[in-house]
Amino acid sequence: YDGTRHNIGFAAIDELATRLLEPTQEPPQWALTSGAIWQPVHGGSILHLSRCSNEILGDEISADCFNHLVLFKPVSNMNRSGGPVAELLRDLQVPQEHVIVCYDDLDLDVGQLRLRKSGGAGGQNGVKSILAHGISGFLRLRIGISRPARSLGQGAVVAHVLGQFRADEIDSCKIGVRKAADCVEELADGVTVDNVMNKCNVKRTEQCNDP
């Protein structure tokens, strides 16, 4: 499903991984904790990063920053994402409130973002599965993919979600993916959730006007 609307959450994670592992970044802020990039684990692929020494970074980061960042992409069926996520959290003993789930949302325009501290699945089956496994305290980062006309029926929704973005949507998609990665990076750097929400939860037109 690479490149489809349904996969925009993975696109944001890939954008963040590429950015944080950029070899030309000076000074380097993140490094692989161990092993290769995207190792298979718990029914998914994991990338474990550790923040470089504060002695290198000096005053560039907040004292409230996180020193480890785990990026995880379940490779199970989307509707069964909860199992791999639950296994990973048990293994790493990560508090739910330190988890951010990035996923597509039909009810937002392409590239529009919404960061929330709580809420239901909103019809997103991957999130339904996570909630069904008793995980509810995570942050929700929704990335808009738009919705086809309701008059076209449920079949059109399935085709829309599993389809590619139109040519006139590509720029908005790229902006949304980039800004979703910005949100996660800022949270890892110790910016408060409320402050990130204030920057993230803006109208698509405002996002598209950003450089």
Salt bridges, closest charged atoms under 4 A:
ASP14 OD1 - LYS73 NZ 2.71
GLU15 OE2 - ARG19 NH2 3.08
GLU87 OE1 - HIS42 ND1 3.27
ASP91 OD2 - HIS42 NE2 3.02
ASP104 OD2 - HIS6 ND1 2.92
ASP105 OD2 - ARG142 NE 2.67
ASP107 OD1 - ARG147 NE 2.96
ASP107 OD1 - ARG150 NH2 3.79
ASP109 OD2 - ARG204 NE 3.85
ASP168 OD1 - ARG166 NE 2.96
GLU169 OE1 - ARG5 NH2 2.57
GLU169 OE2 - ARG166 NH1 3.23
ASP182 OD1 - ARG19 NH1 2.59
GLU185 OE1 - ARG19 NH1 2.97
GLU186 OE2 - LYS199 NZ 2.66
ASP189 OD1 - ARG51 NH2 2.98
ASP194 OD1 - LYS117 NZ 2.84
ASP210 OD2 - LYS179 NZ 2.59
